[in-house]
């Protein structure tokens, strides 16, 4: 015969405090009355937990509710933003963009610094970060998340050399970890974009999906049953290496030319646009591909429509392969090209996937505003900081 075990008063208080903190994260500032309604706790219990969280420095009175009733207005309680600050970094081949936020998620600073890959690349980034931190009035960071292309090894937290990416990426990671005196977490930049789409973008209603990044390079974020799947070495989603027909060759262990990269990278998109007589300019970077795809999607007729049709056919082949292995049910088109193509491209891709696969696969366009990578990095940093603070305090 088993005997039911009840939580000790201390454990119960810790559980209630954590529930209240999570509600303040999800819903923003709340009155004590609203906290009672959401938690089901008694008036004295809510009063006690607010007092405890106030003494811990996590919760404070942030205003008053304008309720029409007798007596004073109800106090509104919220997280103490100054309790901790986090940093999010989007590291690319040509530079670094960054955003700072307080514990509530409010942005307190941002910036970008171009990097030419010279000897002082890391120093210039560190200087820009420190200048921006001081200008924002941030004394120190609790947590930072760095998003970068390549393999973010989930076992070691390292950024091993991969695919000819700049050496300064790894050097920057090491310098941040040495000089920031705070946890610096590493994540693949496409995985961060996938996190953003799941939390604030196109797939908030899905726990299983794949985000395909179409930009200068090609990648994918795989989310299954609500969990980001990185693979054994962090390489899950390296779709640029996926062998596909029409490339005239095969990729190798060190070169994605001959794989899906050859069909859908920004250079391939620009070349395809020129073949259709579209003004793709002389560049082959992500900005050039984004511009020509956006123009074609807005016009959605004539040569632009034919260009989108052919691009969609290429993307559909890769999605059919992803569906055959993972059956995600939903694919989001992200990156500069996927976002620029919007519904015009997504609808074409969906139509071309259907005859290629027996598995129903919805295709959606990215809807995250701003930088998906920075959004995902910021969400990840805030999650880590809150988990550490909420656990240690309650």
C-alpha positions as CSV (number, residue, x, y, z in Angstrom):
1,X,0.0,0.0,0.0
2,X,1.5,3.3,-1.0
3,X,1.2,6.5,1.0
4,X,0.6,9.8,-0.8
5,X,3.3,12.4,-0.1
6,X,2.5,16.0,0.2
7,X,4.9,18.9,-0.5
8,X,6.5,20.5,2.5
9,X,5.5,24.2,3.2
10,X,8.9,25.3,1.9
11,X,8.5,23.3,-1.3
12,X,4.9,24.6,-1.8
13,X,6.1,28.2,-1.4
14,X,8.8,27.6,-4.0
15,X,6.4,26.1,-6.5
16,X,3.9,29.0,-6.0
17,X,6.7,31.6,-6.4
18,X,7.8,30.0,-9.6
19,X,4.3,29.9,-11.0
20,X,3.8,33.6,-10.2
21,X,7.2,34.5,-11.8
22,X,6.3,32.6,-15.0
23,X,2.9,34.3,-15.2
24,X,4.7,37.7,-14.9
25,X,7.0,36.7,-17.8
26,X,4.1,35.4,-20.0
27,X,1.5,38.1,-19.3
28,X,3.4,41.1,-18.0
29,X,2.6,43.1,-14.9
30,X,-0.4,41.9,-12.9
31,X,-2.4,42.9,-9.9
32,X,-2.5,40.7,-6.8
33,X,-6.2,40.1,-7.6
34,X,-5.3,38.9,-11.1
35,X,-2.5,36.7,-9.7
36,X,-5.1,35.1,-7.3
37,X,-7.4,34.4,-10.2
38,X,-4.7,32.8,-12.4
39,X,-3.0,30.8,-9.6
40,X,-6.1,29.8,-7.5
41,X,-4.2,30.8,-4.4
42,X,-5.7,32.6,-1.4
43,X,-5.3,36.3,-0.8
44,X,-2.8,35.7,2.1
45,X,-0.7,33.3,0.0
46,X,-0.4,35.8,-2.9
47,X,0.4,38.6,-0.5
48,X,3.2,36.4,1.1
49,X,4.7,35.4,-2.2
50,X,4.7,39.0,-3.5
51,X,6.5,40.0,-0.3
52,X,9.1,37.2,-0.7
53,X,9.7,38.0,-4.4
54,X,10.0,41.7,-3.6
55,X,12.6,41.0,-0.9
56,X,14.5,38.8,-3.5
57,X,14.7,41.7,-5.9
58,X,12.8,40.0,-8.6
59,X,9.4,41.7,-8.3
60,X,8.4,45.3,-7.7
61,X,5.4,47.6,-7.9
62,X,5.4,49.1,-11.4
63,X,2.2,51.0,-11.3
64,X,-1.5,51.1,-10.4
65,X,-4.5,49.6,-12.1
66,X,-7.1,52.2,-13.1
67,X,-10.0,50.2,-11.7
68,X,-13.3,52.0,-11.1
69,X,-14.0,51.1,-7.5
70,X,-13.9,52.7,-4.0
71,X,-10.6,53.0,-2.3
72,X,-7.1,53.3,-3.7
73,X,-6.2,51.8,-7.0
74,X,-4.7,48.3,-7.0
75,X,-1.0,48.0,-7.2
76,X,0.5,46.4,-10.3
77,X,3.4,44.0,-9.9
78,X,6.1,43.2,-12.5
79,X,9.5,41.8,-12.9
80,X,12.5,44.0,-11.9
81,X,14.1,44.6,-15.3
82,X,17.3,45.9,-13.8
83,X,17.8,42.6,-11.9
84,X,19.7,41.1,-14.9
85,X,20.6,42.0,-18.5
86,X,21.3,39.7,-21.4
87,X,23.1,40.0,-24.7
88,X,22.2,38.5,-28.1
89,X,24.7,38.3,-31.0
90,X,24.3,37.4,-34.6
91,X,27.7,36.7,-36.0
92,X,28.1,36.6,-39.8
93,X,31.0,36.5,-42.2
94,X,30.9,40.3,-42.7
95,X,30.1,41.5,-39.2
96,X,28.2,41.2,-36.0
97,X,24.8,42.6,-34.9
98,X,23.8,42.6,-31.3
99,X,20.9,43.4,-29.0
100,X,20.7,43.9,-25.2
101,X,17.6,43.4,-23.0
102,X,16.7,43.6,-19.4
103,X,15.0,40.7,-17.5
104,X,11.5,41.8,-18.7
105,X,12.7,41.4,-22.3
106,X,12.7,45.2,-23.0
107,X,15.4,46.2,-25.4
108,X,17.9,48.5,-23.8
109,X,20.6,48.6,-26.5
110,X,21.5,47.5,-30.0
111,X,24.2,47.9,-32.6
112,X,26.2,46.4,-35.4
113,X,29.8,46.4,-36.4
114,X,31.2,45.4,-39.8
115,X,34.2,43.1,-39.8
116,X,36.6,42.7,-42.7
117,X,38.4,39.7,-41.3
118,X,41.6,41.6,-40.5
119,X,43.9,41.0,-37.6
120,X,41.8,43.1,-35.2
121,X,38.4,41.6,-36.1
122,X,37.8,40.3,-32.6
123,X,39.1,43.5,-30.9
124,X,36.8,45.7,-33.0
125,X,33.7,43.6,-32.0
126,X,34.6,43.6,-28.3
127,X,35.1,47.3,-28.4
128,X,31.8,48.0,-30.1
129,X,30.0,45.7,-27.6
130,X,31.6,47.4,-24.6
131,X,30.9,50.9,-25.9
132,X,27.2,50.0,-26.5
133,X,26.9,48.3,-23.1
134,X,28.2,51.4,-21.3
135,X,26.0,53.7,-23.4
136,X,23.0,51.6,-22.4
137,X,23.9,51.8,-18.8
138,X,24.3,48.1,-18.4
139,X,26.8,47.2,-15.6
140,X,27.3,43.6,-16.7
141,X,25.5,40.8,-18.5
142,X,24.0,37.8,-16.8
143,X,23.9,35.7,-20.0
144,X,24.9,36.0,-23.6
145,X,23.9,34.0,-26.6
146,X,26.0,34.0,-29.8
147,X,24.4,32.8,-33.0
148,X,26.9,31.8,-35.8
149,X,26.9,29.7,-39.0
150,X,28.4,26.3,-38.9
151,X,28.3,23.5,-36.3
152,X,27.6,24.5,-32.8
153,X,28.7,21.3,-31.0
154,X,26.0,20.5,-28.4
155,X,28.4,18.3,-26.4
156,X,31.2,20.7,-26.0
157,X,29.7,24.2,-26.7
158,X,32.5,24.7,-29.2
159,X,32.5,26.1,-32.7
160,X,34.7,23.8,-34.7
161,X,36.1,24.9,-38.1
162,X,33.5,24.2,-40.8
163,X,33.0,24.9,-44.5
164,X,35.6,27.7,-44.8
165,X,34.0,29.9,-42.2
166,X,36.3,32.7,-40.8
167,X,38.6,31.8,-38.0
168,X,37.7,34.9,-36.1
169,X,34.2,33.4,-35.3
170,X,35.8,30.9,-32.9
171,X,38.3,33.5,-31.6
172,X,35.4,35.8,-30.8
173,X,33.6,33.1,-28.9
174,X,36.7,32.3,-26.8
175,X,37.3,36.1,-26.2
176,X,33.7,36.6,-25.0
177,X,33.8,33.6,-22.7
178,X,37.1,34.8,-21.2
179,X,36.2,38.5,-20.8
180,X,32.5,38.7,-20.2
181,X,32.4,36.9,-16.7
182,X,29.0,35.4,-17.7
183,X,27.8,32.3,-19.4
184,X,28.2,32.7,-23.2
185,X,26.0,30.1,-25.0
186,X,26.6,29.2,-28.6
187,X,23.9,28.2,-31.1
188,X,23.7,27.8,-34.8
189,X,22.1,30.9,-36.3
190,X,19.4,29.0,-38.2
191,X,18.4,27.1,-35.1
192,X,17.9,30.5,-33.4
193,X,15.7,31.6,-36.3
194,X,13.7,28.4,-35.8
195,X,13.2,29.2,-32.1
196,X,12.0,32.7,-33.0
197,X,9.5,31.3,-35.5
198,X,8.2,28.9,-32.9
199,X,7.8,31.5,-30.1
200,X,6.8,34.7,-32.0
201,X,6.5,33.8,-35.7
202,X,4.8,31.6,-38.2
203,X,4.5,28.3,-36.2
204,X,3.3,29.3,-32.7
205,X,0.6,26.7,-33.2
206,X,3.0,23.9,-34.1
207,X,5.4,21.8,-32.0
208,X,6.8,19.9,-35.0
209,X,8.1,21.7,-38.0
210,X,11.3,22.5,-40.1
211,X,12.5,26.0,-40.9
212,X,14.5,26.1,-44.2
213,X,16.9,29.0,-44.3
214,X,17.3,30.4,-47.9
215,X,20.0,33.0,-47.9
216,X,23.7,33.4,-48.7
217,X,23.9,29.8,-47.4
218,X,21.4,27.1,-46.9
219,X,20.4,25.5,-43.6
220,X,17.5,24.2,-41.6
221,X,16.2,24.1,-38.0
222,X,14.5,20.9,-36.9
223,X,11.9,21.1,-34.1
224,X,10.2,17.9,-33.2
225,X,7.6,17.6,-30.4
226,X,8.6,21.1,-29.2
227,X,12.3,20.4,-28.9
228,X,15.1,21.7,-31.1
229,X,17.0,18.8,-32.5
230,X,20.7,19.5,-33.1
231,X,22.0,16.1,-34.1
232,X,25.0,14.3,-32.6
233,X,27.5,16.9,-33.7
234,X,25.3,19.9,-34.2
235,X,24.9,19.3,-37.9
236,X,21.2,18.5,-38.1
237,X,19.8,20.7,-40.9
238,X,22.9,21.2,-43.0
239,X,20.7,21.1,-46.1
240,X,23.3,22.8,-48.3
241,X,25.0,19.4,-48.5
242,X,21.8,17.5,-49.5
243,X,22.4,15.8,-52.8
244,X,19.7,16.8,-55.3
245,X,19.2,16.4,-59.0
246,X,20.2,19.1,-61.4
247,X,23.5,20.2,-59.9
248,X,25.7,18.3,-62.3
249,X,27.7,16.8,-59.4
250,X,27.7,15.8,-55.8
251,X,28.8,17.6,-52.6
252,X,31.8,16.5,-50.6
253,X,32.7,16.4,-47.0
254,X,34.4,19.8,-47.3
255,X,32.4,21.5,-50.1
256,X,28.6,21.9,-50.4
257,X,28.9,22.7,-54.2
258,X,27.0,20.0,-56.0
259,X,24.4,19.9,-53.2
260,X,21.2,21.8,-52.6
261,X,23.4,24.9,-52.0
262,X,24.1,25.0,-55.7
263,X,20.4,25.2,-56.4
264,X,19.1,27.6,-53.8
265,X,21.9,29.8,-52.3
266,X,21.8,33.5,-53.0
267,X,24.3,33.1,-55.8
268,X,22.1,30.5,-57.4
269,X,19.0,32.6,-57.0
270,X,20.6,35.6,-58.6
271,X,21.9,33.5,-61.5
272,X,18.4,32.1,-62.0
273,X,16.9,35.6,-61.9
274,X,19.3,36.8,-64.6
275,X,18.4,33.8,-66.8
276,X,14.8,34.9,-66.6
277,X,15.8,38.4,-67.6
278,X,15.3,40.0,-64.2
279,X,17.5,42.8,-62.9
280,X,19.5,40.9,-60.3
281,X,22.4,43.3,-60.5
282,X,26.0,42.2,-60.4
283,X,26.1,40.9,-56.8
284,X,25.4,37.4,-55.6
285,X,25.0,38.1,-51.9
286,X,21.9,37.6,-49.8
287,X,20.8,41.3,-50.1
288,X,20.8,41.0,-54.0
289,X,18.8,37.7,-53.9
290,X,16.4,39.2,-51.4
291,X,15.8,42.3,-53.6
292,X,15.1,40.3,-56.8
293,X,12.8,37.8,-55.1
294,X,10.8,40.5,-53.3
295,X,10.3,42.4,-56.6
296,X,9.2,39.2,-58.4
297,X,6.8,38.3,-55.6
298,X,5.3,41.8,-55.6
299,X,4.8,41.7,-59.3
300,X,3.9,38.0,-59.4
301,X,3.4,38.0,-63.1
302,X,5.4,37.6,-66.4
303,X,9.1,36.8,-66.0
304,X,8.9,37.2,-62.3
305,X,6.3,34.6,-62.0
306,X,8.2,32.2,-64.2
307,X,11.3,32.8,-62.0
308,X,9.4,32.0,-58.8
309,X,8.0,28.9,-60.4
310,X,11.4,27.5,-61.2
311,X,12.8,28.5,-57.8
312,X,9.8,26.9,-56.1
313,X,10.5,23.6,-58.0
314,X,14.0,23.6,-56.7
315,X,13.0,24.2,-53.1
316,X,10.2,21.6,-53.3
317,X,12.7,18.8,-54.1
318,X,14.6,19.5,-50.9
319,X,11.4,19.7,-48.9
320,X,10.3,16.3,-50.3
321,X,13.5,14.9,-49.0
322,X,13.0,16.4,-45.6
323,X,9.4,15.2,-45.4
324,X,10.5,11.6,-46.3
325,X,12.9,11.5,-43.4
326,X,11.2,13.6,-40.7
327,X,7.5,14.0,-41.7
328,X,7.3,17.4,-40.0
329,X,3.9,18.3,-41.4
330,X,4.9,22.0,-41.8
331,X,7.9,23.8,-43.3
332,X,8.7,27.5,-42.9
333,X,10.6,29.3,-45.6
334,X,13.0,31.7,-43.8
335,X,16.2,33.5,-44.6
336,X,16.4,36.5,-46.8
337,X,15.0,34.7,-49.8
338,X,12.2,32.8,-48.0
339,X,11.1,36.0,-46.2
340,X,11.2,38.1,-49.4
341,X,9.2,35.4,-51.4
342,X,6.4,35.5,-48.8
343,X,3.1,33.8,-49.7
344,X,3.8,34.0,-53.4
345,X,6.8,31.7,-53.1
346,X,5.4,29.5,-50.2
347,X,2.2,28.7,-52.2
348,X,4.2,27.7,-55.2
349,X,6.5,25.5,-53.2
350,X,3.5,23.8,-51.5
351,X,1.9,23.1,-54.8
352,X,5.1,21.4,-56.1
353,X,5.7,19.4,-52.9
354,X,2.3,17.7,-53.1
355,X,3.0,15.5,-56.1
356,X,6.4,14.6,-54.8
357,X,5.5,13.2,-51.4
358,X,2.6,11.1,-50.0
359,X,3.1,13.0,-46.7
360,X,1.0,16.2,-46.2
361,X,3.4,19.1,-45.7
362,X,2.1,22.6,-45.2
363,X,4.5,25.4,-46.4
364,X,4.4,28.8,-44.7
365,X,6.5,32.0,-45.1
366,X,8.4,33.4,-42.1
367,X,6.6,36.1,-40.2
368,X,9.2,37.1,-37.5
369,X,9.7,40.8,-37.7
370,X,13.2,42.2,-37.5
371,X,16.1,39.8,-37.3
372,X,15.0,36.2,-36.7
373,X,18.5,35.2,-35.4
374,X,18.7,38.1,-32.9
375,X,15.1,37.4,-31.8
376,X,15.9,33.7,-31.2
377,X,19.2,34.5,-29.5
378,X,17.4,37.0,-27.2
379,X,14.7,34.6,-26.3
380,X,17.3,31.9,-25.5
381,X,19.3,34.2,-23.4
382,X,16.3,35.4,-21.4
383,X,15.1,31.8,-20.9
384,X,18.6,30.9,-19.5
385,X,18.8,34.0,-17.3
386,X,15.3,33.6,-15.9
387,X,15.8,29.9,-15.2
388,X,19.0,30.6,-13.3
389,X,17.5,33.5,-11.3
390,X,14.1,31.9,-10.6
391,X,15.6,28.6,-9.5
392,X,18.2,30.1,-7.2
393,X,15.8,32.6,-5.7
394,X,12.8,30.4,-5.0
